[in-house]
């Protein structure tokens, strides 16, 4: 049993450090693609979009629903960061499969 981290682990962890970390990880992964990092980058891209939607809801639509989306995105970010640190692929129910399908431009 190998205890070596998967290739691209550092990129996967960096992508969860705010929006700037996502951009840095995307840039780093563009030169040398790692499937582990790509999966986490797609996951963080989806979480970032959820966070943006939450801010739109708070400002223009419904404060309570926006706050729900905001705290959900924070929880998903923390859960996904922990999975990256533990060398696991992202596994958010329903969302990970959708993010993999929708964000193929990040491959």
Biopython code that builds the backbone (N, CA, C, O; Angstrom):
import numpy as np
from Bio.PDB.StructureBuilder import StructureBuilder

atoms = [
    (1, "UNK", "N", (0.838, -1.178, 0.000)),
    (1, "UNK", "CA", (0.000, 0.000, 0.000)),
    (1, "UNK", "C", (0.882, 1.240, 0.000)),
    (1, "UNK", "O", (1.745, 1.388, 0.865)),
    (2, "UNK", "N", (0.678, 2.108, -0.937)),
    (2, "UNK", "CA", (1.501, 3.305, -1.085)),
    (2, "UNK", "C", (0.902, 4.468, -0.297)),
    (2, "UNK", "O", (-0.304, 4.715, -0.336)),
    (3, "UNK", "N", (1.759, 5.160, 0.405)),
    (3, "UNK", "CA", (1.329, 6.333, 1.165)),
    (3, "UNK", "C", (1.655, 7.631, 0.442)),
    (3, "UNK", "O", (1.523, 8.719, 1.001)),
    (4, "UNK", "N", (2.076, 7.503, -0.789)),
    (4, "UNK", "CA", (2.415, 8.691, -1.578)),
    (4, "UNK", "C", (1.140, 9.448, -1.943)),
    (4, "UNK", "O", (0.137, 8.842, -2.318)),
    (5, "UNK", "N", (1.187, 10.765, -1.831)),
    (5, "UNK", "CA", (0.007, 11.543, -2.244)),
    (5, "UNK", "C", (-0.158, 11.484, -3.763)),
    (5, "UNK", "O", (0.818, 11.307, -4.492)),
    (6, "UNK", "N", (-1.391, 11.633, -4.231)),
    (6, "UNK", "CA", (-1.610, 11.588, -5.681)),
    (6, "UNK", "C", (-0.967, 12.790, -6.362)),
    (6, "UNK", "O", (-0.853, 13.856, -5.755)),
    (7, "UNK", "N", (-0.544, 12.631, -7.621)),
    (7, "UNK", "CA", (0.011, 13.775, -8.336)),
    (7, "UNK", "C", (-1.029, 14.893, -8.425)),
    (7, "UNK", "O", (-2.197, 14.642, -8.722)),
    (8, "UNK", "N", (-0.605, 16.100, -8.172)),
    (8, "UNK", "CA", (-1.501, 17.243, -8.241)),
    (8, "UNK", "C", (-2.172, 17.582, -6.920)),
    (8, "UNK", "O", (-3.046, 18.448, -6.876)),
    (9, "UNK", "N", (-1.775, 16.913, -5.844)),
    (9, "UNK", "CA", (-2.409, 17.156, -4.547)),
    (9, "UNK", "C", (-2.251, 18.604, -4.105)),
    (9, "UNK", "O", (-3.206, 19.209, -3.616)),
    (10, "UNK", "N", (-1.064, 19.164, -4.271)),
    (10, "UNK", "CA", (-0.844, 20.556, -3.854)),
    (10, "UNK", "C", (-1.735, 21.512, -4.631)),
    (10, "UNK", "O", (-2.262, 22.468, -4.063)),
    (11, "UNK", "N", (-1.907, 21.267, -5.912)),
    (11, "UNK", "CA", (-2.802, 22.099, -6.724)),
    (11, "UNK", "C", (-4.237, 21.992, -6.217)),
    (11, "UNK", "O", (-4.968, 22.981, -6.164)),
    (12, "UNK", "N", (-4.626, 20.770, -5.844)),
    (12, "UNK", "CA", (-5.991, 20.550, -5.345)),
    (12, "UNK", "C", (-6.215, 21.325, -4.052)),
    (12, "UNK", "O", (-7.287, 21.895, -3.853)),
    (13, "UNK", "N", (-5.232, 21.352, -3.185)),
    (13, "UNK", "CA", (-5.371, 22.081, -1.922)),
    (13, "UNK", "C", (-5.365, 23.585, -2.171)),
    (13, "UNK", "O", (-6.151, 24.315, -1.567)),
    (14, "UNK", "N", (-4.485, 24.053, -3.053)),
    (14, "UNK", "CA", (-4.394, 25.482, -3.353)),
    (14, "UNK", "C", (-5.704, 26.013, -3.921)),
    (14, "UNK", "O", (-6.078, 27.151, -3.636)),
    (15, "UNK", "N", (-6.401, 25.221, -4.710)),
    (15, "UNK", "CA", (-7.619, 25.709, -5.349)),
    (15, "UNK", "C", (-8.694, 26.085, -4.341)),
    (15, "UNK", "O", (-9.592, 26.859, -4.674)),
    (16, "UNK", "N", (-8.632, 25.564, -3.123)),
    (16, "UNK", "CA", (-9.639, 25.880, -2.111)),
    (16, "UNK", "C", (-9.292, 27.118, -1.291)),
    (16, "UNK", "O", (-10.017, 27.458, -0.356)),
    (17, "UNK", "N", (-8.208, 27.788, -1.622)),
    (17, "UNK", "CA", (-7.827, 28.996, -0.893)),
    (17, "UNK", "C", (-8.357, 30.206, -1.652)),
    (17, "UNK", "O", (-7.635, 30.814, -2.441)),
    (18, "UNK", "N", (-9.577, 30.541, -1.419)),
    (18, "UNK", "CA", (-10.301, 31.665, -2.018)),
    (18, "UNK", "C", (-10.321, 31.587, -3.544)),
    (18, "UNK", "O", (-9.840, 30.625, -4.143)),
    (19, "UNK", "N", (-10.876, 32.598, -4.138)),
    (19, "UNK", "CA", (-10.985, 32.671, -5.593)),
    (19, "UNK", "C", (-9.603, 32.794, -6.239)),
    (19, "UNK", "O", (-9.371, 32.244, -7.316)),
    (20, "UNK", "N", (-8.701, 33.503, -5.595)),
    (20, "UNK", "CA", (-7.342, 33.663, -6.131)),
    (20, "UNK", "C", (-6.635, 32.316, -6.172)),
    (20, "UNK", "O", (-5.932, 32.015, -7.137)),
    (21, "UNK", "N", (-6.812, 31.509, -5.144)),
    (21, "UNK", "CA", (-6.225, 30.165, -5.135)),
    (21, "UNK", "C", (-6.755, 29.311, -6.269)),
    (21, "UNK", "O", (-6.016, 28.523, -6.859)),
    (22, "UNK", "N", (-8.040, 29.466, -6.575)),
    (22, "UNK", "CA", (-8.626, 28.743, -7.704)),
    (22, "UNK", "C", (-7.945, 29.141, -9.005)),
    (22, "UNK", "O", (-7.599, 28.282, -9.816)),
    (23, "UNK", "N", (-7.752, 30.440, -9.207)),
    (23, "UNK", "CA", (-7.078, 30.909, -10.427)),
    (23, "UNK", "C", (-5.641, 30.422, -10.504)),
    (23, "UNK", "O", (-5.170, 30.034, -11.573)),
    (24, "UNK", "N", (-4.947, 30.439, -9.380)),
    (24, "UNK", "CA", (-3.557, 29.962, -9.345)),
    (24, "UNK", "C", (-3.498, 28.470, -9.677)),
    (24, "UNK", "O", (-2.662, 28.040, -10.471)),
    (25, "UNK", "N", (-4.385, 27.685, -9.069)),
    (25, "UNK", "CA", (-4.405, 26.238, -9.335)),
    (25, "UNK", "C", (-4.757, 25.951, -10.788)),
    (25, "UNK", "O", (-4.187, 25.046, -11.397)),
    (26, "UNK", "N", (-5.699, 26.718, -11.351)),
    (26, "UNK", "CA", (-6.055, 26.530, -12.766)),
    (26, "UNK", "C", (-4.845, 26.815, -13.650)),
    (26, "UNK", "O", (-4.587, 26.091, -14.611)),
    (27, "UNK", "N", (-4.112, 27.862, -13.324)),
    (27, "UNK", "CA", (-2.921, 28.208, -14.093)),
    (27, "UNK", "C", (-1.848, 27.123, -13.967)),
    (27, "UNK", "O", (-1.239, 26.722, -14.959)),
    (28, "UNK", "N", (-1.625, 26.658, -12.746)),
    (28, "UNK", "CA", (-0.618, 25.621, -12.518)),
    (28, "UNK", "C", (-0.997, 24.320, -13.237)),
    (28, "UNK", "O", (-0.129, 23.620, -13.757)),
    (29, "UNK", "N", (-2.284, 24.004, -13.265)),
    (29, "UNK", "CA", (-2.737, 22.749, -13.859)),
    (29, "UNK", "C", (-2.809, 22.830, -15.384)),
    (29, "UNK", "O", (-2.933, 21.800, -16.047)),
    (30, "UNK", "N", (-2.735, 24.026, -15.945)),
    (30, "UNK", "CA", (-2.817, 24.150, -17.402)),
    (30, "UNK", "C", (-1.565, 23.610, -18.093)),
    (30, "UNK", "O", (-1.640, 23.125, -19.222)),
    (31, "UNK", "N", (-0.429, 23.689, -17.429)),
    (31, "UNK", "CA", (0.819, 23.205, -18.019)),
    (31, "UNK", "C", (0.927, 21.684, -17.943)),
    (31, "UNK", "O", (1.180, 21.018, -18.947)),
    (32, "UNK", "N", (0.735, 21.153, -16.763)),
    (32, "UNK", "CA", (0.845, 19.711, -16.557)),
    (32, "UNK", "C", (-0.431, 19.244, -15.871)),
    (32, "UNK", "O", (-0.621, 19.463, -14.675)),
    (33, "UNK", "N", (-1.305, 18.599, -16.641)),
    (33, "UNK", "CA", (-2.613, 18.192, -16.145)),
    (33, "UNK", "C", (-2.491, 17.002, -15.190)),
    (33, "UNK", "O", (-1.794, 16.028, -15.471)),
    (34, "UNK", "N", (-3.178, 17.107, -14.070)),
    (34, "UNK", "CA", (-3.307, 16.002, -13.126)),
    (34, "UNK", "C", (-4.795, 15.769, -12.891)),
    (34, "UNK", "O", (-5.502, 16.697, -12.499)),
    (35, "UNK", "N", (-5.286, 14.554, -13.121)),
    (35, "UNK", "CA", (-6.721, 14.289, -12.949)),
    (35, "UNK", "C", (-7.235, 14.599, -11.548)),
    (35, "UNK", "O", (-8.358, 15.079, -11.392)),
    (36, "UNK", "N", (-6.424, 14.328, -10.529)),
    (36, "UNK", "CA", (-6.832, 14.607, -9.147)),
    (36, "UNK", "C", (-7.049, 16.106, -8.957)),
    (36, "UNK", "O", (-8.062, 16.522, -8.394)),
    (37, "UNK", "N", (-6.109, 16.906, -9.421)),
    (37, "UNK", "CA", (-6.225, 18.357, -9.300)),
    (37, "UNK", "C", (-7.377, 18.889, -10.148)),
    (37, "UNK", "O", (-8.116, 19.769, -9.708)),
    (38, "UNK", "N", (-7.531, 18.364, -11.350)),
    (38, "UNK", "CA", (-8.610, 18.813, -12.236)),
    (38, "UNK", "C", (-9.972, 18.580, -11.598)),
    (38, "UNK", "O", (-10.849, 19.441, -11.677)),
    (39, "UNK", "N", (-10.158, 17.424, -10.968)),
    (39, "UNK", "CA", (-11.433, 17.125, -10.316)),
    (39, "UNK", "C", (-11.714, 18.123, -9.197)),
    (39, "UNK", "O", (-12.843, 18.591, -9.048)),
    (40, "UNK", "N", (-10.695, 18.449, -8.416)),
    (40, "UNK", "CA", (-10.892, 19.404, -7.321)),
    (40, "UNK", "C", (-11.080, 20.832, -7.841)),
    (40, "UNK", "O", (-11.827, 21.612, -7.249)),
    (41, "UNK", "N", (-10.416, 21.175, -8.930)),
    (41, "UNK", "CA", (-10.600, 22.504, -9.512)),
    (41, "UNK", "C", (-12.021, 22.661, -10.029)),
    (41, "UNK", "O", (-12.641, 23.706, -9.829)),
    (42, "UNK", "N", (-12.541, 21.642, -10.687)),
    (42, "UNK", "CA", (-13.933, 21.694, -11.155)),
    (42, "UNK", "C", (-14.886, 21.834, -9.970)),
    (42, "UNK", "O", (-15.859, 22.585, -10.029)),
    (43, "UNK", "N", (-14.597, 21.111, -8.909)),
    (43, "UNK", "CA", (-15.425, 21.163, -7.710)),
    (43, "UNK", "C", (-15.411, 22.578, -7.116)),
    (43, "UNK", "O", (-16.465, 23.120, -6.785)),
    (44, "UNK", "N", (-14.244, 23.165, -6.984)),
    (44, "UNK", "CA", (-14.154, 24.511, -6.417)),
    (44, "UNK", "C", (-14.780, 25.546, -7.341)),
    (44, "UNK", "O", (-15.357, 26.524, -6.867)),
    (45, "UNK", "N", (-14.677, 25.350, -8.637)),
    (45, "UNK", "CA", (-15.313, 26.264, -9.587)),
    (45, "UNK", "C", (-16.827, 26.270, -9.361)),
    (45, "UNK", "O", (-17.452, 27.331, -9.348)),
    (46, "UNK", "N", (-17.413, 25.085, -9.183)),
    (46, "UNK", "CA", (-18.844, 24.989, -8.906)),
    (46, "UNK", "C", (-19.218, 25.609, -7.570)),
    (46, "UNK", "O", (-20.245, 26.280, -7.465)),
    (47, "UNK", "N", (-18.401, 25.393, -6.552)),
    (47, "UNK", "CA", (-18.657, 25.989, -5.237)),
    (47, "UNK", "C", (-18.559, 27.509, -5.318)),
    (47, "UNK", "O", (-19.346, 28.216, -4.689)),
    (48, "UNK", "N", (-17.605, 28.009, -6.082)),
    (48, "UNK", "CA", (-17.463, 29.463, -6.255)),
    (48, "UNK", "C", (-18.693, 30.037, -6.946)),
    (48, "UNK", "O", (-19.172, 31.106, -6.565)),
    (49, "UNK", "N", (-19.211, 29.345, -7.956)),
    (49, "UNK", "CA", (-20.437, 29.816, -8.608)),
    (49, "UNK", "C", (-21.611, 29.819, -7.635)),
    (49, "UNK", "O", (-22.434, 30.734, -7.660)),
    (50, "UNK", "N", (-21.693, 28.808, -6.785)),
    (50, "UNK", "CA", (-22.749, 28.777, -5.769)),
    (50, "UNK", "C", (-22.608, 29.960, -4.816)),
    (50, "UNK", "O", (-23.607, 30.561, -4.420)),
    (51, "UNK", "N", (-21.380, 30.296, -4.450)),
    (51, "UNK", "CA", (-21.132, 31.431, -3.574)),
    (51, "UNK", "C", (-21.578, 32.741, -4.254)),
    (51, "UNK", "O", (-22.188, 33.599, -3.616)),
    (52, "UNK", "N", (-21.270, 32.882, -5.541)),
    (52, "UNK", "CA", (-21.685, 34.089, -6.282)),
    (52, "UNK", "C", (-23.207, 34.163, -6.346)),
    (52, "UNK", "O", (-23.786, 35.235, -6.166)),
    (53, "UNK", "N", (-23.854, 33.035, -6.599)),
    (53, "UNK", "CA", (-25.316, 32.997, -6.620)),
    (53, "UNK", "C", (-25.872, 33.399, -5.257)),
    (53, "UNK", "O", (-26.879, 34.104, -5.183)),
    (54, "UNK", "N", (-25.232, 32.963, -4.190)),
    (54, "UNK", "CA", (-25.704, 33.323, -2.852)),
    (54, "UNK", "C", (-25.644, 34.829, -2.638)),
    (54, "UNK", "O", (-26.542, 35.405, -2.024)),
    (55, "UNK", "N", (-24.606, 35.462, -3.132)),
    (55, "UNK", "CA", (-24.478, 36.916, -2.981)),
    (55, "UNK", "C", (-25.550, 37.644, -3.797)),
    (55, "UNK", "O", (-26.089, 38.654, -3.345)),
    (56, "UNK", "N", (-25.859, 37.147, -4.978)),
    (56, "UNK", "CA", (-26.927, 37.739, -5.792)),
    (56, "UNK", "C", (-28.266, 37.592, -5.073)),
    (56, "UNK", "O", (-29.056, 38.535, -5.026)),
    (57, "UNK", "N", (-28.519, 36.416, -4.518)),
    (57, "UNK", "CA", (-29.767, 36.198, -3.789)),
    (57, "UNK", "C", (-29.877, 37.132, -2.585)),
    (57, "UNK", "O", (-30.939, 37.701, -2.334)),
    (58, "UNK", "N", (-28.782, 37.289, -1.842)),
    (58, "UNK", "CA", (-28.812, 38.164, -0.663)),
    (58, "UNK", "C", (-29.150, 39.592, -1.067)),
    (58, "UNK", "O", (-29.947, 40.247, -0.396)),
    (59, "UNK", "N", (-28.565, 40.079, -2.138)),
    (59, "UNK", "CA", (-28.753, 41.475, -2.548)),
    (59, "UNK", "C", (-30.084, 41.740, -3.233)),
    (59, "UNK", "O", (-30.717, 42.767, -2.988)),
    (60, "UNK", "N", (-30.514, 40.814, -4.094)),
    (60, "UNK", "CA", (-31.621, 41.142, -4.989)),
    (60, "UNK", "C", (-32.875, 40.269, -4.859)),
    (60, "UNK", "O", (-33.946, 40.682, -5.302)),
    (61, "UNK", "N", (-32.772, 39.078, -4.265)),
    (61, "UNK", "CA", (-33.914, 38.173, -4.337)),
    (61, "UNK", "C", (-34.474, 37.867, -2.945)),
    (61, "UNK", "O", (-35.576, 38.304, -2.612)),
    (62, "UNK", "N", (-33.731, 37.127, -2.143)),
    (62, "UNK", "CA", (-34.247, 36.704, -0.849)),
    (62, "UNK", "C", (-33.079, 36.532, 0.113)),
    (62, "UNK", "O", (-32.191, 35.712, -0.122)),
    (63, "UNK", "N", (-33.079, 37.295, 1.181)),
    (63, "UNK", "CA", (-31.980, 37.284, 2.142)),
    (63, "UNK", "C", (-31.790, 35.907, 2.771)),
    (63, "UNK", "O", (-30.663, 35.420, 2.862)),
    (64, "UNK", "N", (-32.859, 35.287, 3.198)),
    (64, "UNK", "CA", (-32.747, 34.004, 3.898)),
    (64, "UNK", "C", (-32.243, 32.907, 2.966)),
    (64, "UNK", "O", (-31.367, 32.130, 3.344)),
    (65, "UNK", "N", (-32.781, 32.838, 1.763)),
    (65, "UNK", "CA", (-32.319, 31.849, 0.794)),
    (65, "UNK", "C", (-30.861, 32.105, 0.409)),
    (65, "UNK", "O", (-30.088, 31.161, 0.253)),
    (66, "UNK", "N", (-30.488, 33.361, 0.256)),
    (66, "UNK", "CA", (-29.102, 33.705, -0.050)),
    (66, "UNK", "C", (-28.157, 33.286, 1.059)),
    (66, "UNK", "O", (-27.070, 32.771, 0.795)),
    (67, "UNK", "N", (-28.570, 33.506, 2.309)),
    (67, "UNK", "CA", (-27.743, 33.083, 3.443)),
    (67, "UNK", "C", (-27.614, 31.564, 3.481)),
    (67, "UNK", "O", (-26.549, 31.035, 3.800)),
    (68, "UNK", "N", (-28.698, 30.867, 3.156)),
    (68, "UNK", "CA", (-28.651, 29.405, 3.097)),
    (68, "UNK", "C", (-27.648, 28.935, 2.047)),
    (68, "UNK", "O", (-26.845, 28.041, 2.313)),
    (69, "UNK", "N", (-27.690, 29.533, 0.859)),
    (69, "UNK", "CA", (-26.718, 29.197, -0.190)),
    (69, "UNK", "C", (-25.299, 29.531, 0.252)),
    (69, "UNK", "O", (-24.372, 28.766, -0.012)),
    (70, "UNK", "N", (-25.122, 30.666, 0.922)),
    (70, "UNK", "CA", (-23.796, 31.083, 1.368)),
    (70, "UNK", "C", (-23.210, 30.062, 2.341)),
    (70, "UNK", "O", (-22.086, 29.599, 2.148)),
    (71, "UNK", "N", (-23.953, 29.712, 3.373)),
    (71, "UNK", "CA", (-23.427, 28.782, 4.367)),
    (71, "UNK", "C", (-23.281, 27.377, 3.796)),
    (71, "UNK", "O", (-22.409, 26.621, 4.225)),
    (72, "UNK", "N", (-24.117, 27.027, 2.844)),
    (72, "UNK", "CA", (-23.952, 25.740, 2.163)),
    (72, "UNK", "C", (-22.644, 25.727, 1.382)),
    (72, "UNK", "O", (-21.906, 24.743, 1.425)),
    (73, "UNK", "N", (-22.351, 26.817, 0.665)),
    (73, "UNK", "CA", (-21.102, 26.869, -0.105)),
    (73, "UNK", "C", (-19.883, 26.827, 0.815)),
    (73, "UNK", "O", (-18.876, 26.208, 0.472)),
    (74, "UNK", "N", (-19.958, 27.474, 1.974)),
    (74, "UNK", "CA", (-18.843, 27.427, 2.926)),
    (74, "UNK", "C", (-18.654, 25.995, 3.442)),
    (74, "UNK", "O", (-17.527, 25.507, 3.525)),
    (75, "UNK", "N", (-19.751, 25.332, 3.784)),
    (75, "UNK", "CA", (-19.665, 23.946, 4.247)),
    (75, "UNK", "C", (-19.098, 23.015, 3.192)),
    (75, "UNK", "O", (-18.279, 22.147, 3.495)),
    (76, "UNK", "N", (-19.537, 23.196, 1.943)),
    (76, "UNK", "CA", (-19.024, 22.372, 0.848)),
    (76, "UNK", "C", (-17.541, 22.628, 0.609)),
    (76, "UNK", "O", (-16.792, 21.700, 0.306)),
    (77, "UNK", "N", (-17.119, 23.869, 0.742)),
    (77, "UNK", "CA", (-15.714, 24.212, 0.569)),
    (77, "UNK", "C", (-14.867, 23.523, 1.641)),
    (77, "UNK", "O", (-13.832, 22.937, 1.324)),
    (78, "UNK", "N", (-15.290, 23.587, 2.886)),
    (78, "UNK", "CA", (-14.530, 22.963, 3.970)),
    (78, "UNK", "C", (-14.487, 21.447, 3.792)),
    (78, "UNK", "O", (-13.435, 20.830, 3.952)),
    (79, "UNK", "N", (-15.626, 20.853, 3.463)),
    (79, "UNK", "CA", (-15.683, 19.403, 3.242)),
    (79, "UNK", "C", (-14.756, 18.986, 2.093)),
    (79, "UNK", "O", (-14.046, 17.986, 2.196)),
    (80, "UNK", "N", (-14.766, 19.748, 1.013)),
    (80, "UNK", "CA", (-13.933, 19.419, -0.146)),
    (80, "UNK", "C", (-12.455, 19.621, 0.149)),
    (80, "UNK", "O", (-11.619, 18.842, -0.308)),
    (81, "UNK", "N", (-12.125, 20.658, 0.907)),
    (81, "UNK", "CA", (-10.724, 20.870, 1.299)),
    (81, "UNK", "C", (-10.225, 19.700, 2.127)),
    (81, "UNK", "O", (-9.111, 19.219, 1.920)),
    (82, "UNK", "N", (-11.038, 19.243, 3.057)),
    (82, "UNK", "CA", (-10.647, 18.091, 3.878)),
    (82, "UNK", "C", (-10.445, 16.859, 3.006)),
    (82, "UNK", "O", (-9.510, 16.094, 3.239)),
    (83, "UNK", "N", (-11.291, 16.651, 2.015)),
    (83, "UNK", "CA", (-11.113, 15.488, 1.137)),
    (83, "UNK", "C", (-9.834, 15.612, 0.310)),
    (83, "UNK", "O", (-9.182, 14.604, 0.038)),
    (84, "UNK", "N", (-9.467, 16.825, -0.092)),
    (84, "UNK", "CA", (-8.210, 17.011, -0.832)),
    (84, "UNK", "C", (-7.008, 16.728, 0.066)),
    (84, "UNK", "O", (-6.040, 16.104, -0.367)),
    (85, "UNK", "N", (-7.070, 17.183, 1.308)),
    (85, "UNK", "CA", (-5.975, 16.939, 2.246)),
    (85, "UNK", "C", (-5.835, 15.445, 2.531)),
    (85, "UNK", "O", (-4.726, 14.947, 2.723)),
    (86, "UNK", "N", (-6.962, 14.733, 2.559)),
    (86, "UNK", "CA", (-6.949, 13.290, 2.811)),
    (86, "UNK", "C", (-6.697, 12.468, 1.552)),
    (86, "UNK", "O", (-6.835, 11.245, 1.576)),
    (87, "UNK", "N", (-6.332, 13.121, 0.456)),
    (87, "UNK", "CA", (-6.012, 12.453, -0.816)),
    (87, "UNK", "C", (-7.209, 11.736, -1.433)),
    (87, "UNK", "O", (-7.051, 10.706, -2.089)),
    (88, "UNK", "N", (-8.404, 12.280, -1.223)),
    (88, "UNK", "CA", (-9.615, 11.692, -1.796)),
    (88, "UNK", "C", (-10.158, 12.596, -2.889)),
    (88, "UNK", "O", (-10.043, 13.819, -2.820)),
    (89, "UNK", "N", (-10.750, 11.974, -3.893)),
    (89, "UNK", "CA", (-11.414, 12.754, -4.944)),
    (89, "UNK", "C", (-12.640, 13.422, -4.346)),
    (89, "UNK", "O", (-13.197, 12.929, -3.365)),
    (90, "UNK", "N", (-13.072, 14.551, -4.931)),
    (90, "UNK", "CA", (-14.278, 15.203, -4.410)),
    (90, "UNK", "C", (-15.485, 14.290, -4.562)),
    (90, "UNK", "O", (-15.633, 13.601, -5.571)),
    (91, "UNK", "N", (-16.340, 14.292, -3.557)),
    (91, "UNK", "CA", (-17.482, 13.384, -3.587)),
    (91, "UNK", "C", (-18.741, 14.028, -3.012)),
    (91, "UNK", "O", (-19.433, 13.426, -2.191)),
    (92, "UNK", "N", (-19.028, 15.226, -3.437)),
    (92, "UNK", "CA", (-20.252, 15.886, -3.005)),
    (92, "UNK", "C", (-21.439, 15.205, -3.675)),
    (92, "UNK", "O", (-21.445, 15.046, -4.896)),
    (93, "UNK", "N", (-22.446, 14.800, -2.901)),
    (93, "UNK", "CA", (-23.592, 14.116, -3.506)),
    (93, "UNK", "C", (-24.232, 14.967, -4.611)),
    (93, "UNK", "O", (-24.505, 16.150, -4.411)),
    (94, "UNK", "N", (-24.459, 14.374, -5.736)),
    (94, "UNK", "CA", (-25.071, 14.991, -6.923)),
    (94, "UNK", "C", (-24.171, 16.076, -7.535)),
    (94, "UNK", "O", (-23.959, 16.081, -8.747)),
    (95, "UNK", "N", (-23.655, 16.964, -6.738)),
    (95, "UNK", "CA", (-22.942, 18.127, -7.267)),
    (95, "UNK", "C", (-21.668, 17.751, -8.007)),
    (95, "UNK", "O", (-21.406, 18.293, -9.081)),
    (96, "UNK", "N", (-20.875, 16.845, -7.469)),
    (96, "UNK", "CA", (-19.615, 16.486, -8.113)),
    (96, "UNK", "C", (-19.854, 15.934, -9.514)),
    (96, "UNK", "O", (-19.139, 16.287, -10.452)),
    (97, "UNK", "N", (-20.838, 15.086, -9.657)),
    (97, "UNK", "CA", (-21.148, 14.524, -10.990)),
    (97, "UNK", "C", (-21.573, 15.626, -11.952)),
    (97, "UNK", "O", (-21.167, 15.626, -13.114)),
    (98, "UNK", "N", (-22.387, 16.563, -11.478)),
    (98, "UNK", "CA", (-22.808, 17.679, -12.325)),
    (98, "UNK", "C", (-21.620, 18.571, -12.682)),
    (98, "UNK", "O", (-21.484, 18.985, -13.833)),
    (99, "UNK", "N", (-20.770, 18.867, -11.720)),
    (99, "UNK", "CA", (-19.610, 19.719, -11.980)),
    (99, "UNK", "C", (-18.687, 19.072, -12.999)),
    (99, "UNK", "O", (-18.155, 19.756, -13.873)),
    (100, "UNK", "N", (-18.490, 17.759, -12.898)),
    (100, "UNK", "CA", (-17.647, 17.042, -13.862)),
    (100, "UNK", "C", (-18.230, 17.143, -15.273)),
    (100, "UNK", "O", (-17.488, 17.271, -16.247)),
    (101, "UNK", "N", (-19.551, 17.085, -15.380)),
    (101, "UNK", "CA", (-20.204, 17.142, -16.681)),
    (101, "UNK", "C", (-20.237, 18.573, -17.226)),
    (101, "UNK", "O", (-19.995, 18.780, -18.415)),
    (102, "UNK", "N", (-20.527, 19.545, -16.390)),
    (102, "UNK", "CA", (-20.707, 20.925, -16.842)),
    (102, "UNK", "C", (-19.387, 21.633, -17.159)),
    (102, "UNK", "O", (-19.324, 22.416, -18.107)),
    (103, "UNK", "N", (-18.352, 21.375, -16.395)),
    (103, "UNK", "CA", (-17.127, 22.154, -16.505)),
    (103, "UNK", "C", (-16.020, 21.406, -17.242)),
    (103, "UNK", "O", (-14.877, 21.361, -16.786)),
    (104, "UNK", "N", (-16.371, 20.824, -18.381)),
    (104, "UNK", "CA", (-15.381, 20.091, -19.175)),
    (104, "UNK", "C", (-14.328, 21.016, -19.771)),
    (104, "UNK", "O", (-13.251, 20.559, -20.153)),
    (105, "UNK", "N", (-14.625, 22.310, -19.855)),
    (105, "UNK", "CA", (-13.633, 23.256, -20.388)),
    (105, "UNK", "C", (-12.425, 23.384, -19.468)),
    (105, "UNK", "O", (-11.410, 23.954, -19.867)),
    (106, "UNK", "N", (-12.513, 22.869, -18.254)),
    (106, "UNK", "CA", (-11.387, 22.921, -17.324)),
    (106, "UNK", "C", (-10.478, 21.699, -17.450)),
    (106, "UNK", "O", (-9.450, 21.619, -16.776)),
    (107, "UNK", "N", (-10.852, 20.741, -18.315)),
    (107, "UNK", "CA", (-10.013, 19.545, -18.515)),
    (107, "UNK", "C", (-8.691, 19.912, -19.152)),
    (107, "UNK", "O", (-7.859, 19.037, -19.395)),
]
sb = StructureBuilder()
sb.init_structure("model")
sb.init_model(0)
sb.init_chain("A")
sb.init_seg("    ")
for serial, (resi, resn, name, xyz) in enumerate(atoms, 1):
    if name == "N":
        sb.init_residue(resn, " ", resi, " ")
    sb.init_atom(name, np.array(xyz, "f"), 0.0, 1.0, " ", f" {name:<3s}", serial, name[0])
structure = sb.get_structure()
